[in-house]
């Protein structure tokens, strides 16, 4: 449960920070958070990590990222279901053996 609360806090903080930046800063503007070491700069990244596929047209890029996200979610659900079923089988097997 603690993991999920930490993950939720990280996602909410990330989204809140992005909303504040979009509402209060101009594109390309920087604000020094720790002067000389850490700046917050408003940039847009239409691609994935490291601008992956950013040069593709939006009509191709967006469906691709949606498809990858859905496939990853389905894979995670399948893995969790298989793991749960395997654990249930092991519990029943152990009960029969003892």
N, CA, C and O atoms as a GROMACS GRO file, in nm:
protein
  392
    1UNK      N    1   0.082  -0.120   0.000
    1UNK     CA    2   0.000   0.000   0.000
    1UNK      C    3   0.086   0.126   0.000
    1UNK      O    4   0.054   0.224  -0.067
    2UNK      N    5   0.196   0.122   0.075
    2UNK     CA    6   0.285   0.238   0.082
    2UNK      C    7   0.343   0.274  -0.054
    2UNK      O    8   0.358   0.391  -0.087
    3UNK      N    9   0.376   0.170  -0.133
    3UNK     CA   10   0.430   0.194  -0.267
    3UNK      C   11   0.331   0.272  -0.352
    3UNK      O   12   0.369   0.366  -0.423
    4UNK      N   13   0.204   0.233  -0.344
    4UNK     CA   14   0.102   0.299  -0.425
    4UNK      C   15   0.081   0.444  -0.383
    4UNK      O   16   0.058   0.530  -0.467
    5UNK      N   17   0.090   0.471  -0.254
    5UNK     CA   18   0.076   0.609  -0.206
    5UNK      C   19   0.193   0.695  -0.253
    5UNK      O   20   0.175   0.811  -0.291
    6UNK      N   21   0.313   0.638  -0.250
    6UNK     CA   22   0.431   0.712  -0.298
    6UNK      C   23   0.418   0.737  -0.447
    6UNK      O   24   0.444   0.849  -0.493
    7UNK      N   25   0.379   0.636  -0.523
    7UNK     CA   26   0.362   0.652  -0.668
    7UNK      C   27   0.256   0.757  -0.698
    7UNK      O   28   0.275   0.841  -0.786
    8UNK      N   29   0.144   0.754  -0.626
    8UNK     CA   30   0.038   0.852  -0.647
    8UNK      C   31   0.088   0.993  -0.614
    8UNK      O   32   0.059   1.087  -0.688
    9UNK      N   33   0.162   1.007  -0.506
    9UNK     CA   34   0.216   1.138  -0.469
    9UNK      C   35   0.310   1.191  -0.577
    9UNK      O   36   0.308   1.310  -0.608
   10UNK      N   37   0.392   1.105  -0.634
   10UNK     CA   38   0.485   1.146  -0.739
   10UNK      C   39   0.409   1.191  -0.864
   10UNK      O   40   0.440   1.294  -0.922
   11UNK      N   41   0.309   1.113  -0.904
   11UNK     CA   42   0.230   1.148  -1.023
   11UNK      C   43   0.156   1.280  -1.001
   11UNK      O   44   0.156   1.366  -1.089
   12UNK      N   45   0.094   1.296  -0.886
   12UNK     CA   46   0.020   1.420  -0.858
   12UNK      C   47   0.113   1.542  -0.854
   12UNK      O   48   0.078   1.648  -0.905
   13UNK      N   49   0.229   1.525  -0.793
   13UNK     CA   50   0.327   1.635  -0.788
   13UNK      C   51   0.375   1.670  -0.928
   13UNK      O   52   0.387   1.788  -0.962
   14UNK      N   53   0.401   1.569  -1.010
   14UNK     CA   54   0.445   1.590  -1.148
   14UNK      C   55   0.339   1.668  -1.226
   14UNK      O   56   0.371   1.766  -1.293
   15UNK      N   57   0.214   1.624  -1.218
   15UNK     CA   58   0.108   1.689  -1.293
   15UNK      C   59   0.081   1.831  -1.242
   15UNK      O   60   0.056   1.921  -1.322
   16UNK      N   61   0.087   1.851  -1.111
   16UNK     CA   62   0.066   1.985  -1.055
   16UNK      C   63   0.176   2.081  -1.099
   16UNK      O   64   0.150   2.196  -1.133
   17UNK      N   65   0.301   2.032  -1.097
   17UNK     CA   66   0.414   2.115  -1.141
   17UNK      C   67   0.398   2.154  -1.287
   17UNK      O   68   0.421   2.270  -1.323
   18UNK      N   69   0.359   2.060  -1.371
   18UNK     CA   70   0.339   2.090  -1.513
   18UNK      C   71   0.228   2.192  -1.532
   18UNK      O   72   0.242   2.283  -1.614
   19UNK      N   73   0.118   2.180  -1.458
   19UNK     CA   74   0.007   2.274  -1.470
   19UNK      C   75   0.050   2.415  -1.429
   19UNK      O   76   0.014   2.512  -1.496
   20UNK      N   77   0.127   2.426  -1.322
   20UNK     CA   78   0.176   2.557  -1.277
   20UNK      C   79   0.268   2.618  -1.382
   20UNK      O   80   0.257   2.737  -1.412
   21UNK      N   81   0.357   2.539  -1.436
   21UNK     CA   82   0.451   2.590  -1.538
   21UNK      C   83   0.376   2.640  -1.661
   21UNK      O   84   0.406   2.748  -1.711
   22UNK      N   85   0.281   2.562  -1.709
   22UNK     CA   86   0.206   2.602  -1.829
   22UNK      C   87   0.128   2.731  -1.805
   22UNK      O   88   0.118   2.814  -1.895
   23UNK      N   89   0.074   2.749  -1.684
   23UNK     CA   90  -0.007   2.868  -1.655
   23UNK      C   91   0.075   2.992  -1.625
   23UNK      O   92   0.028   3.104  -1.647
   24UNK      N   93   0.197   2.974  -1.575
   24UNK     CA   94   0.271   3.091  -1.524
   24UNK      C   95   0.398   3.126  -1.601
   24UNK      O   96   0.455   3.233  -1.578
   25UNK      N   97   0.444   3.040  -1.691
   25UNK     CA   98   0.571   3.066  -1.759
   25UNK      C   99   0.551   3.074  -1.910
   25UNK      O  100   0.455   3.018  -1.965
   26UNK      N  101   0.643   3.143  -1.975
   26UNK     CA  102   0.646   3.148  -2.122
   26UNK      C  103   0.736   3.035  -2.172
   26UNK      O  104   0.829   2.994  -2.104
   27UNK      N  105   0.707   2.987  -2.292
   27UNK     CA  106   0.789   2.883  -2.352
   27UNK      C  107   0.933   2.931  -2.361
   27UNK      O  108   0.959   3.039  -2.414
   28UNK      N  109   1.026   2.854  -2.310
   28UNK     CA  110   1.169   2.888  -2.311
   28UNK      C  111   1.215   2.963  -2.188
   28UNK      O  112   1.335   2.980  -2.168
   29UNK      N  113   1.122   3.008  -2.105
   29UNK     CA  114   1.159   3.083  -1.984
   29UNK      C  115   1.220   2.990  -1.880
   29UNK      O  116   1.177   2.875  -1.866
   30UNK      N  117   1.320   3.040  -1.806
   30UNK     CA  118   1.384   2.962  -1.699
   30UNK      C  119   1.371   3.036  -1.568
   30UNK      O  120   1.374   3.159  -1.563
   31UNK      N  121   1.357   2.960  -1.461
   31UNK     CA  122   1.354   3.015  -1.325
   31UNK      C  123   1.458   2.937  -1.245
   31UNK      O  124   1.459   2.814  -1.245
   32UNK      N  125   1.547   3.011  -1.176
   32UNK     CA  126   1.650   2.947  -1.094
   32UNK      C  127   1.586   2.892  -0.967
   32UNK      O  128   1.528   2.968  -0.888
   33UNK      N  129   1.596   2.762  -0.948
   33UNK     CA  130   1.545   2.699  -0.826
   33UNK      C  131   1.656   2.700  -0.720
   33UNK      O  132   1.635   2.745  -0.607
   34UNK      N  133   1.773   2.652  -0.758
   34UNK     CA  134   1.894   2.664  -0.676
   34UNK      C  135   1.994   2.735  -0.766
   34UNK      O  136   2.056   2.672  -0.852
   35UNK      N  137   2.011   2.867  -0.747
   35UNK     CA  138   2.093   2.946  -0.839
   35UNK      C  139   2.230   2.883  -0.866
   35UNK      O  140   2.304   2.848  -0.774
   36UNK      N  141   2.260   2.871  -0.995
   36UNK     CA  142   2.387   2.815  -1.036
   36UNK      C  143   2.387   2.663  -1.049
   36UNK      O  144   2.481   2.606  -1.104
   37UNK      N  145   2.283   2.596  -0.997
   37UNK     CA  146   2.281   2.450  -0.999
   37UNK      C  147   2.155   2.389  -1.061
   37UNK      O  148   2.163   2.289  -1.131
   38UNK      N  149   2.039   2.450  -1.035
   38UNK     CA  150   1.913   2.390  -1.079
   38UNK      C  151   1.818   2.498  -1.128
   38UNK      O  152   1.778   2.587  -1.053
   39UNK      N  153   1.782   2.489  -1.256
   39UNK     CA  154   1.685   2.581  -1.316
   39UNK      C  155   1.564   2.502  -1.364
   39UNK      O  156   1.576   2.388  -1.406
   40UNK      N  157   1.448   2.566  -1.356
   40UNK     CA  158   1.325   2.510  -1.412
   40UNK      C  159   1.301   2.583  -1.544
   40UNK      O  160   1.280   2.704  -1.544
   41UNK      N  161   1.304   2.510  -1.656
   41UNK     CA  162   1.289   2.569  -1.789
   41UNK      C  163   1.167   2.509  -1.856
   41UNK      O  164   1.149   2.387  -1.856
   42UNK      N  165   1.083   2.596  -1.912
   42UNK     CA  166   0.961   2.551  -1.981
   42UNK      C  167   0.996   2.515  -2.124
   42UNK      O  168   1.026   2.602  -2.206
   43UNK      N  169   0.993   2.385  -2.154
   43UNK     CA  170   1.013   2.333  -2.289
   43UNK      C  171   0.901   2.234  -2.319
   43UNK      O  172   0.840   2.180  -2.227
   44UNK      N  173   0.875   2.212  -2.446
   44UNK     CA  174   0.776   2.114  -2.487
   44UNK      C  175   0.846   1.997  -2.554
   44UNK      O  176   0.940   2.017  -2.632
   45UNK      N  177   0.801   1.876  -2.525
   45UNK     CA  178   0.856   1.756  -2.584
   45UNK      C  179   0.740   1.676  -2.642
   45UNK      O  180   0.673   1.602  -2.569
   46UNK      N  181   0.714   1.689  -2.771
   46UNK     CA  182   0.600   1.618  -2.829
   46UNK      C  183   0.624   1.468  -2.844
   46UNK      O  184   0.530   1.392  -2.871
   47UNK      N  185   0.745   1.424  -2.828
   47UNK     CA  186   0.776   1.281  -2.842
   47UNK      C  187   0.777   1.214  -2.707
   47UNK      O  188   0.723   1.266  -2.609
   48UNK      N  189   0.839   1.098  -2.702
   48UNK     CA  190   0.855   1.025  -2.576
   48UNK      C  191   0.988   1.066  -2.514
   48UNK      O  192   1.039   1.175  -2.542
   49UNK      N  193   1.044   0.981  -2.431
   49UNK     CA  194   1.171   1.011  -2.367
   49UNK      C  195   1.276   1.047  -2.471
   49UNK      O  196   1.288   0.981  -2.574
   50UNK      N  197   1.351   1.152  -2.443
   50UNK     CA  198   1.458   1.198  -2.530
   50UNK      C  199   1.406   1.237  -2.670
   50UNK      O  200   1.476   1.223  -2.769
   51UNK      N  201   1.280   1.285  -2.674
   51UNK     CA  202   1.215   1.330  -2.799
   51UNK      C  203   1.201   1.219  -2.902
   51UNK      O  204   1.200   1.245  -3.023
   52UNK      N  205   1.191   1.096  -2.856
   52UNK     CA  206   1.174   0.982  -2.946
   52UNK      C  207   1.048   1.002  -3.030
   52UNK      O  208   0.940   1.026  -2.976
   53UNK      N  209   1.062   0.991  -3.160
   53UNK     CA  210   0.954   1.004  -3.258
   53UNK      C  211   0.892   1.144  -3.263
   53UNK      O  212   0.782   1.159  -3.315
   54UNK      N  213   0.959   1.244  -3.211
   54UNK     CA  214   0.905   1.380  -3.209
   54UNK      C  215   0.888   1.438  -3.349
   54UNK      O  216   0.806   1.528  -3.369
   55UNK      N  217   0.962   1.388  -3.445
   55UNK     CA  218   0.954   1.443  -3.581
   55UNK      C  219   0.840   1.382  -3.662
   55UNK      O  220   0.808   1.431  -3.770
   56UNK      N  221   0.778   1.275  -3.612
   56UNK     CA  222   0.665   1.215  -3.682
   56UNK      C  223   0.544   1.307  -3.673
   56UNK      O  224   0.530   1.382  -3.576
   57UNK      N  225   0.455   1.302  -3.772
   57UNK     CA  226   0.332   1.380  -3.763
   57UNK      C  227   0.248   1.335  -3.643
   57UNK      O  228   0.250   1.218  -3.605
   58UNK      N  229   0.175   1.430  -3.585
   58UNK     CA  230   0.095   1.400  -3.466
   58UNK      C  231  -0.008   1.290  -3.492
   58UNK      O  232  -0.038   1.212  -3.402
   59UNK      N  233  -0.062   1.284  -3.613
   59UNK     CA  234  -0.164   1.183  -3.647
   59UNK      C  235  -0.107   1.041  -3.644
   59UNK      O  236  -0.183   0.945  -3.634
   60UNK      N  237   0.024   1.027  -3.654
   60UNK     CA  238   0.090   0.897  -3.644
   60UNK      C  239   0.143   0.875  -3.503
   60UNK      O  240   0.128   0.767  -3.445
   61UNK      N  241   0.206   0.978  -3.448
   61UNK     CA  242   0.273   0.968  -3.318
   61UNK      C  243   0.174   0.938  -3.204
   61UNK      O  244   0.199   0.849  -3.123
   62UNK      N  245   0.062   1.011  -3.198
   62UNK     CA  246  -0.032   0.993  -3.087
   62UNK      C  247  -0.093   0.853  -3.084
   62UNK      O  248  -0.093   0.789  -2.979
   63UNK      N  249  -0.147   0.802  -3.197
   63UNK     CA  250  -0.200   0.665  -3.192
   63UNK      C  251  -0.093   0.562  -3.156
   63UNK      O  252  -0.122   0.463  -3.088
   64UNK      N  253   0.030   0.583  -3.201
   64UNK     CA  254   0.139   0.491  -3.168
   64UNK      C  255   0.162   0.486  -3.017
   64UNK      O  256   0.172   0.378  -2.960
   65UNK      N  257   0.170   0.603  -2.953
   65UNK     CA  258   0.193   0.607  -2.809
   65UNK      C  259   0.074   0.552  -2.732
   65UNK      O  260   0.091   0.488  -2.628
   66UNK      N  261  -0.047   0.575  -2.781
   66UNK     CA  262  -0.166   0.518  -2.717
   66UNK      C  263  -0.163   0.366  -2.726
   66UNK      O  264  -0.190   0.296  -2.628
   67UNK      N  265  -0.129   0.315  -2.844
   67UNK     CA  266  -0.121   0.170  -2.864
   67UNK      C  267  -0.016   0.107  -2.773
   67UNK      O  268  -0.042   0.003  -2.712
   68UNK      N  269   0.099   0.168  -2.764
   68UNK     CA  270   0.206   0.116  -2.677
   68UNK      C  271   0.161   0.118  -2.531
   68UNK      O  272   0.187   0.023  -2.457
   69UNK      N  273   0.094   0.225  -2.488
   69UNK     CA  274   0.048   0.236  -2.350
   69UNK      C  275  -0.057   0.129  -2.318
   69UNK      O  276  -0.051   0.065  -2.214
   70UNK      N  277  -0.151   0.109  -2.409
   70UNK     CA  278  -0.255   0.007  -2.388
   70UNK      C  279  -0.192  -0.132  -2.386
   70UNK      O  280  -0.227  -0.214  -2.302
   71UNK      N  281  -0.099  -0.159  -2.477
   71UNK     CA  282  -0.032  -0.289  -2.481
   71UNK      C  283   0.044  -0.314  -2.351
   71UNK      O  284   0.042  -0.426  -2.298
   72UNK      N  285   0.112  -0.213  -2.299
   72UNK     CA  286   0.186  -0.228  -2.174
   72UNK      C  287   0.090  -0.256  -2.058
   72UNK      O  288   0.118  -0.341  -1.974
   73UNK      N  289  -0.022  -0.185  -2.053
   73UNK     CA  290  -0.120  -0.205  -1.947
   73UNK      C  291  -0.178  -0.347  -1.953
   73UNK      O  292  -0.192  -0.414  -1.851
   74UNK      N  293  -0.210  -0.392  -2.073
   74UNK     CA  294  -0.264  -0.529  -2.090
   74UNK      C  295  -0.159  -0.632  -2.046
   74UNK      O  296  -0.193  -0.729  -1.978
   75UNK      N  297  -0.035  -0.612  -2.085
   75UNK     CA  298   0.071  -0.705  -2.047
   75UNK      C  299   0.088  -0.711  -1.895
   75UNK      O  300   0.104  -0.820  -1.839
   76UNK      N  301   0.083  -0.597  -1.830
   76UNK     CA  302   0.095  -0.595  -1.684
   76UNK      C  303  -0.021  -0.669  -1.620
   76UNK      O  304  -0.001  -0.746  -1.526
   77UNK      N  305  -0.143  -0.647  -1.669
   77UNK     CA  306  -0.260  -0.716  -1.615
   77UNK      C  307  -0.248  -0.866  -1.634
   77UNK      O  308  -0.278  -0.943  -1.543
   78UNK      N  309  -0.206  -0.909  -1.753
   78UNK     CA  310  -0.190  -1.053  -1.780
   78UNK      C  311  -0.085  -1.113  -1.687
   78UNK      O  312  -0.107  -1.221  -1.631
   79UNK      N  313   0.025  -1.046  -1.671
   79UNK     CA  314   0.131  -1.098  -1.582
   79UNK      C  315   0.079  -1.110  -1.439
   79UNK      O  316   0.104  -1.210  -1.372
   80UNK      N  317   0.007  -1.008  -1.392
   80UNK     CA  318  -0.048  -1.014  -1.256
   80UNK      C  319  -0.150  -1.127  -1.242
   80UNK      O  320  -0.152  -1.196  -1.140
   81UNK      N  321  -0.233  -1.146  -1.344
   81UNK     CA  322  -0.333  -1.254  -1.338
   81UNK      C  323  -0.265  -1.391  -1.338
   81UNK      O  324  -0.302  -1.479  -1.260
   82UNK      N  325  -0.167  -1.409  -1.424
   82UNK     CA  326  -0.095  -1.538  -1.430
   82UNK      C  327  -0.026  -1.564  -1.297
   82UNK      O  328  -0.030  -1.676  -1.246
   83UNK      N  329   0.036  -1.462  -1.240
   83UNK     CA  330   0.104  -1.477  -1.111
   83UNK      C  331   0.004  -1.514  -1.001
   83UNK      O  332   0.033  -1.600  -0.918
   84UNK      N  333  -0.111  -1.449  -1.001
   84UNK     CA  334  -0.214  -1.479  -0.901
   84UNK      C  335  -0.265  -1.622  -0.915
   84UNK      O  336  -0.280  -1.693  -0.816
   85UNK      N  337  -0.292  -1.664  -1.038
   85UNK     CA  338  -0.340  -1.800  -1.062
   85UNK      C  339  -0.234  -1.902  -1.021
   85UNK      O  340  -0.266  -2.004  -0.960
   86UNK      N  341  -0.108  -1.876  -1.055
   86UNK     CA  342   0.001  -1.967  -1.017
   86UNK      C  343   0.012  -1.978  -0.866
   86UNK      O  344   0.035  -2.087  -0.813
   87UNK      N  345  -0.004  -1.866  -0.796
   87UNK     CA  346   0.002  -1.870  -0.649
   87UNK      C  347  -0.114  -1.950  -0.592
   87UNK      O  348  -0.096  -2.024  -0.495
   88UNK      N  349  -0.233  -1.934  -0.649
   88UNK     CA  350  -0.349  -2.010  -0.602
   88UNK      C  351  -0.328  -2.160  -0.623
   88UNK      O  352  -0.364  -2.240  -0.536
   89UNK      N  353  -0.271  -2.198  -0.736
   89UNK     CA  354  -0.244  -2.339  -0.765
   89UNK      C  355  -0.142  -2.394  -0.666
   89UNK      O  356  -0.157  -2.505  -0.616
   90UNK      N  357  -0.038  -2.318  -0.638
   90UNK     CA  358   0.064  -2.362  -0.544
   90UNK      C  359   0.007  -2.380  -0.405
   90UNK      O  360   0.042  -2.476  -0.337
   91UNK      N  361  -0.081  -2.289  -0.362
   91UNK     CA  362  -0.142  -2.300  -0.229
   91UNK      C  363  -0.226  -2.427  -0.222
   91UNK      O  364  -0.221  -2.499  -0.122
   92UNK      N  365  -0.303  -2.454  -0.326
   92UNK     CA  366  -0.387  -2.575  -0.328
   92UNK      C  367  -0.301  -2.701  -0.332
   92UNK      O  368  -0.332  -2.800  -0.265
   93UNK      N  369  -0.194  -2.697  -0.409
   93UNK     CA  370  -0.104  -2.812  -0.419
   93UNK      C  371  -0.040  -2.842  -0.284
   93UNK      O  372  -0.033  -2.958  -0.242
   94UNK      N  373   0.006  -2.738  -0.216
   94UNK     CA  374   0.067  -2.756  -0.085
   94UNK      C  375  -0.034  -2.812   0.015
   94UNK      O  376   0.002  -2.894   0.099
   95UNK      N  377  -0.158  -2.767   0.006
   95UNK     CA  378  -0.261  -2.815   0.099
   95UNK      C  379  -0.287  -2.964   0.078
   95UNK      O  380  -0.311  -3.036   0.174
   96UNK      N  381  -0.282  -3.010  -0.048
   96UNK     CA  382  -0.305  -3.151  -0.077
   96UNK      C  383  -0.186  -3.238  -0.034
   96UNK      O  384  -0.204  -3.352   0.007
   97UNK      N  385  -0.066  -3.184  -0.045
   97UNK     CA  386   0.054  -3.259  -0.013
   97UNK      C  387   0.066  -3.282   0.137
   97UNK      O  388   0.109  -3.389   0.180
   98UNK      N  389   0.027  -3.184   0.216
   98UNK     CA  390   0.043  -3.197   0.362
   98UNK      C  391  -0.073  -3.260   0.427
   98UNK      O  392  -0.074  -3.278   0.548
   0.00000   0.00000   0.00000
